Protein backbone atom coordinates (compact mmCIF):
# COMPACT_ATOMS: atom_id res chain seq x y z
CA UNK A 1 0.00 0.00 0.00
CA UNK A 2 1.40 3.40 -0.97
CA UNK A 3 0.37 6.70 0.60
CA UNK A 4 1.58 10.25 -0.01
CA UNK A 5 2.98 12.61 2.58
CA UNK A 6 0.74 15.69 2.47
CA UNK A 7 1.02 19.19 3.89
CA UNK A 8 -1.18 19.66 6.94
CA UNK A 9 -1.06 23.26 8.12
CA UNK A 10 2.57 23.90 9.10
CA UNK A 11 3.24 20.16 9.39
CA UNK A 12 3.18 17.09 7.19
CA UNK A 13 0.99 14.02 7.57
CA UNK A 14 0.13 10.60 6.25
CA UNK A 15 -3.42 9.31 6.01
CA UNK A 16 -3.63 5.85 7.60
CA UNK A 17 -6.28 3.67 5.93
CA UNK A 18 -8.98 2.06 8.08
CA UNK A 19 -7.68 -1.47 7.42
CA UNK A 20 -4.24 -0.51 8.75
CA UNK A 21 -5.77 1.20 11.79
CA UNK A 22 -7.79 -1.92 12.61
CA UNK A 23 -4.90 -4.30 11.91
CA UNK A 24 -2.64 -2.39 14.31
CA UNK A 25 -5.38 -1.79 16.92
CA UNK A 26 -4.86 1.96 16.57
CA UNK A 27 -7.68 4.23 17.68
CA UNK A 28 -8.40 7.82 16.75
CA UNK A 29 -6.96 10.36 19.23
CA UNK A 30 -4.88 7.76 21.08
CA UNK A 31 -1.15 8.42 21.37
CA UNK A 32 1.41 6.47 19.34
CA UNK A 33 5.18 6.42 19.59
CA UNK A 34 7.25 7.32 16.54
CA UNK A 35 10.75 5.94 16.17
CA UNK A 36 13.37 5.80 13.44
CA UNK A 37 14.91 2.33 13.06
CA UNK A 38 17.45 1.79 10.28
CA UNK A 39 16.18 4.92 8.51
CA UNK A 40 12.57 3.63 8.62
CA UNK A 41 9.66 5.16 10.47
CA UNK A 42 8.14 2.78 13.04
CA UNK A 43 4.76 3.67 14.56
CA UNK A 44 3.72 1.77 17.69
CA UNK A 45 0.75 2.14 20.00
CA UNK A 46 1.72 3.33 23.45
CA UNK A 47 0.72 1.31 26.49
CA UNK A 48 -2.60 2.41 27.88
CA UNK A 49 -4.34 1.07 30.94
CA UNK A 50 -7.83 -0.11 30.05
CA UNK A 51 -10.76 1.21 32.01
CA UNK A 52 -12.81 -1.08 34.24
CA UNK A 53 -15.64 -0.95 31.70
CA UNK A 54 -13.29 -2.01 28.87
CA UNK A 55 -12.00 -4.93 30.95
CA UNK A 56 -15.57 -5.97 31.81
CA UNK A 57 -16.33 -6.39 28.09
CA UNK A 58 -13.89 -9.33 28.07
CA UNK A 59 -16.27 -11.06 30.49
CA UNK A 60 -19.54 -10.31 28.75
CA UNK A 61 -19.93 -6.99 30.55
CA UNK A 62 -20.18 -8.63 33.96
CA UNK A 63 -17.50 -8.17 36.57
CA UNK A 64 -18.74 -10.91 38.88
CA UNK A 65 -20.13 -11.08 42.38
CA UNK A 66 -18.11 -8.86 44.67
CA UNK A 67 -19.81 -9.41 47.99
CA UNK A 68 -17.98 -8.63 51.19
CA UNK A 69 -16.66 -11.63 53.11
CA UNK A 70 -16.40 -11.74 56.89
CA UNK A 71 -13.11 -13.47 57.69
CA UNK A 72 -13.66 -13.27 61.42
CA UNK A 73 -11.51 -11.60 64.06
CA UNK A 74 -7.73 -11.34 63.60
CA UNK A 75 -5.72 -14.15 65.16
CA UNK A 76 -2.47 -13.63 67.04
CA UNK A 77 -0.46 -10.83 65.33
CA UNK A 78 -2.63 -10.41 62.22
CA UNK A 79 -3.69 -6.89 61.27
CA UNK A 80 -6.85 -6.25 59.18
C-alpha positions as CSV (number, residue, x, y, z in Angstrom):
1,X,0.0,0.0,0.0
2,X,1.4,3.4,-1.0
3,X,0.4,6.7,0.6
4,X,1.6,10.2,0.0
5,X,3.0,12.6,2.6
6,X,0.7,15.7,2.5
7,X,1.0,19.2,3.9
8,X,-1.2,19.7,6.9
9,X,-1.1,23.3,8.1
10,X,2.6,23.9,9.1
11,X,3.2,20.2,9.4
12,X,3.2,17.1,7.2
13,X,1.0,14.0,7.6
14,X,0.1,10.6,6.2
15,X,-3.4,9.3,6.0
16,X,-3.6,5.9,7.6
17,X,-6.3,3.7,5.9
18,X,-9.0,2.1,8.1
19,X,-7.7,-1.5,7.4
20,X,-4.2,-0.5,8.7
21,X,-5.8,1.2,11.8
22,X,-7.8,-1.9,12.6
23,X,-4.9,-4.3,11.9
24,X,-2.6,-2.4,14.3
25,X,-5.4,-1.8,16.9
26,X,-4.9,2.0,16.6
27,X,-7.7,4.2,17.7
28,X,-8.4,7.8,16.7
29,X,-7.0,10.4,19.2
30,X,-4.9,7.8,21.1
31,X,-1.1,8.4,21.4
32,X,1.4,6.5,19.3
33,X,5.2,6.4,19.6
34,X,7.3,7.3,16.5
35,X,10.8,5.9,16.2
36,X,13.4,5.8,13.4
37,X,14.9,2.3,13.1
38,X,17.4,1.8,10.3
39,X,16.2,4.9,8.5
40,X,12.6,3.6,8.6
41,X,9.7,5.2,10.5
42,X,8.1,2.8,13.0
43,X,4.8,3.7,14.6
44,X,3.7,1.8,17.7
45,X,0.7,2.1,20.0
46,X,1.7,3.3,23.5
47,X,0.7,1.3,26.5
48,X,-2.6,2.4,27.9
49,X,-4.3,1.1,30.9
50,X,-7.8,-0.1,30.1
51,X,-10.8,1.2,32.0
52,X,-12.8,-1.1,34.2
53,X,-15.6,-1.0,31.7
54,X,-13.3,-2.0,28.9
55,X,-12.0,-4.9,31.0
56,X,-15.6,-6.0,31.8
57,X,-16.3,-6.4,28.1
58,X,-13.9,-9.3,28.1
59,X,-16.3,-11.1,30.5
60,X,-19.5,-10.3,28.8
61,X,-19.9,-7.0,30.5
62,X,-20.2,-8.6,34.0
63,X,-17.5,-8.2,36.6
64,X,-18.7,-10.9,38.9
65,X,-20.1,-11.1,42.4
66,X,-18.1,-8.9,44.7
67,X,-19.8,-9.4,48.0
68,X,-18.0,-8.6,51.2
69,X,-16.7,-11.6,53.1
70,X,-16.4,-11.7,56.9
71,X,-13.1,-13.5,57.7
72,X,-13.7,-13.3,61.4
73,X,-11.5,-11.6,64.1
74,X,-7.7,-11.3,63.6
75,X,-5.7,-14.1,65.2
76,X,-2.5,-13.6,67.0
77,X,-0.5,-10.8,65.3
78,X,-2.6,-10.4,62.2
79,X,-3.7,-6.9,61.3
80,X,-6.8,-6.3,59.2
